[in-house]
């Protein structure tokens, strides 16, 4: 039986970040990165890389995963009632297809000394002093970064996501419209809370999609694509690129570790319930898990580090995901973002970063709500 210090199941952004962090923490550590796919491979996603994720990549020495892709500095958000907030982002985003982004991160992990094994893990046995995968590989610590259907999470009894804690999204690629690049998000009345998006890649294409909470859906994949085009207009998307995916939304209190098993990214249910964004959570949690895996008490170390980084943010986003089910509150929040740059920045930080509900955003939203000003539609 082979043996390593750290075995990471899943070589997406969370797994690759974990491998990079483990090797940076101890360049002599044996790190195995396991994935059933051959890279490059496609992955259903909005492809957006938020500035907080870029910070993590730079700290890991993997910022070249963004090479050749230009930052996008404008964001337009439209409420279900027609209110529009169009502003410049405090820090720009990137849009990099996951087929490119993930393969680059895996290559960076390999350059750092991690071994990539093509392997679909089916059985996880947690023993007193090690974890054994499929009876073939023993590791001191295993990091589950194997996505929404994580075999590692099931092995340690993690609660499956259902109902309001699960979202469904469909994504496709389409020709980029004329004009300066701008990320578009359009919230939709049907299946509320739900939204459509269009994110410019910079190579003549946009990533377009539609997502909604699973317990609110009333249509299948083709219906989701129809709602996408109803929200953002005819896109001319390539049907061959249209694929669906499940998103395990954060409940605010993830259970990221059990003994010698750590969970990161989607496997830990780390997907922003306000936006469906998961790349920042993936690379941030992966990096923390990789570093913690080499500590004497890896589970306690990882849980504490994740709580310090994201605890308040996760609690606030989970709470807000419930509050924003009230249409008037959601409309007032976007009205506040349309009227004030600081409110806009706070909304963005909650949706794609590590932000919390600030007093100024709460006050601005309350003023819009109590004054009824959110009812008036702002020009784009």
Order of alpha helices (4+ residues) and beta strands (2+ residues): beta-alpha-beta-beta-alpha-beta-beta-alpha-beta-beta-beta-beta-alpha-beta-beta-beta-beta-alpha-beta-beta-beta-alpha-alpha-alpha-alpha-alpha
